[in-house]
């Protein structure tokens, strides 16, 4: 699986709905408007689109946020979060 970092989200309600609708049980909230997300066989743009980042959706205007693939990581945080990332990066989905 690929793990993505999602952050600098302008409309957290919209992005949270996208996460819950398209990736239930496949994301980890890591801070204010920041998430890790695990998915299989999707591009960064496909993920961003499903989360509602970018173009107008219905009556909801354009919103912003950043999605990047996680190829390496380091830092201090909850040990469960690091394990979550490691397990999903090793998984085939």
C-alpha positions as a Markdown table, in Angstrom:
| # | Residue | x | y | z |
|---|---|---|---|---|
| 1 | Unk | 0.0 | 0.0 | 0.0 |
| 2 | Unk | 1.0 | 3.6 | -0.4 |
| 3 | Unk | 0.8 | 6.0 | 2.5 |
| 4 | Unk | 0.1 | 9.6 | 1.9 |
| 5 | Unk | 0.4 | 12.7 | 4.1 |
| 6 | Unk | -2.5 | 15.1 | 3.9 |
| 7 | Unk | -2.0 | 18.5 | 5.5 |
| 8 | Unk | -2.6 | 22.3 | 5.3 |
| 9 | Unk | -6.3 | 21.5 | 4.7 |
| 10 | Unk | -8.4 | 24.6 | 4.3 |
| 11 | Unk | -11.9 | 22.9 | 4.7 |
| 12 | Unk | -11.4 | 20.1 | 7.2 |
| 13 | Unk | -15.1 | 19.1 | 7.2 |
| 14 | Unk | -15.0 | 18.5 | 3.4 |
| 15 | Unk | -11.7 | 16.5 | 3.6 |
| 16 | Unk | -12.9 | 14.5 | 6.6 |
| 17 | Unk | -16.1 | 13.5 | 4.7 |
| 18 | Unk | -13.9 | 12.4 | 1.8 |
| 19 | Unk | -11.8 | 10.3 | 4.1 |
| 20 | Unk | -14.8 | 8.7 | 5.7 |
| 21 | Unk | -16.6 | 8.1 | 2.4 |
| 22 | Unk | -13.7 | 6.7 | 0.4 |
| 23 | Unk | -11.1 | 5.5 | 2.9 |
| 24 | Unk | -12.9 | 4.2 | 6.1 |
| 25 | Unk | -10.5 | 2.7 | 8.5 |
| 26 | Unk | -7.6 | 3.7 | 6.3 |
| 27 | Unk | -6.6 | 7.1 | 7.8 |
| 28 | Unk | -4.9 | 8.4 | 10.9 |
| 29 | Unk | -5.5 | 11.9 | 12.2 |
| 30 | Unk | -2.1 | 13.4 | 13.3 |
| 31 | Unk | -2.9 | 16.9 | 14.1 |
| 32 | Unk | -4.9 | 20.0 | 13.2 |
| 33 | Unk | -6.0 | 19.4 | 9.6 |
| 34 | Unk | -3.4 | 16.7 | 9.1 |
| 35 | Unk | -3.8 | 13.0 | 8.3 |
| 36 | Unk | -1.9 | 9.9 | 7.1 |
| 37 | Unk | -3.9 | 7.8 | 4.6 |
| 38 | Unk | -3.2 | 4.4 | 3.2 |
| 39 | Unk | -4.5 | 3.3 | -0.2 |
| 40 | Unk | -3.6 | 1.0 | -3.0 |
| 41 | Unk | -3.0 | 1.8 | -6.7 |
| 42 | Unk | -3.9 | 5.5 | -6.6 |
| 43 | Unk | -2.0 | 8.5 | -7.6 |
| 44 | Unk | -1.6 | 11.6 | -5.5 |
| 45 | Unk | -4.1 | 13.5 | -7.7 |
| 46 | Unk | -6.7 | 10.7 | -7.5 |
| 47 | Unk | -6.5 | 10.8 | -3.7 |
| 48 | Unk | -6.7 | 14.6 | -3.6 |
| 49 | Unk | -9.8 | 14.5 | -5.9 |
| 50 | Unk | -11.5 | 12.0 | -3.6 |
| 51 | Unk | -10.8 | 14.1 | -0.6 |
| 52 | Unk | -12.4 | 17.1 | -2.2 |
| 53 | Unk | -9.2 | 19.1 | -2.6 |
| 54 | Unk | -9.0 | 21.4 | -5.6 |
| 55 | Unk | -12.0 | 21.8 | -7.9 |
| 56 | Unk | -15.5 | 22.9 | -7.0 |
| 57 | Unk | -17.8 | 20.1 | -5.9 |
| 58 | Unk | -21.5 | 20.9 | -6.3 |
| 59 | Unk | -22.2 | 24.1 | -4.4 |
| 60 | Unk | -18.9 | 23.8 | -2.5 |
| 61 | Unk | -16.2 | 26.1 | -3.8 |
| 62 | Unk | -12.6 | 25.4 | -4.5 |
| 63 | Unk | -10.6 | 24.4 | -1.4 |
| 64 | Unk | -6.9 | 23.7 | -0.8 |
| 65 | Unk | -4.7 | 21.2 | 0.9 |
| 66 | Unk | -1.5 | 19.3 | 0.3 |
| 67 | Unk | -1.2 | 15.5 | -0.5 |
| 68 | Unk | 2.2 | 13.9 | -0.8 |
| 69 | Unk | 3.3 | 10.3 | -0.8 |
| 70 | Unk | 5.3 | 9.1 | 2.2 |
| 71 | Unk | 8.5 | 7.5 | 1.1 |
| 72 | Unk | 10.4 | 8.0 | 4.3 |
| 73 | Unk | 9.6 | 9.3 | 7.7 |
| 74 | Unk | 11.2 | 10.4 | 11.0 |
| 75 | Unk | 10.0 | 12.3 | 14.0 |
| 76 | Unk | 8.4 | 12.1 | 17.4 |
| 77 | Unk | 4.9 | 11.0 | 17.8 |
| 78 | Unk | 2.6 | 8.3 | 19.1 |
| 79 | Unk | 4.2 | 4.9 | 18.7 |
| 80 | Unk | 0.9 | 3.5 | 17.5 |
| 81 | Unk | 1.0 | 5.9 | 14.6 |
| 82 | Unk | 4.5 | 4.8 | 13.5 |
| 83 | Unk | 3.4 | 1.2 | 13.7 |
| 84 | Unk | 0.3 | 2.0 | 11.6 |
| 85 | Unk | 2.4 | 3.6 | 8.9 |
| 86 | Unk | 4.9 | 0.7 | 8.9 |
| 87 | Unk | 2.3 | -2.0 | 8.7 |
| 88 | Unk | 0.4 | -0.3 | 5.8 |
| 89 | Unk | 3.6 | 0.4 | 3.8 |
| 90 | Unk | 4.4 | -3.3 | 4.0 |
| 91 | Unk | 0.9 | -4.4 | 3.1 |
| 92 | Unk | -0.4 | -5.3 | -0.4 |
| 93 | Unk | -3.8 | -4.0 | 0.5 |
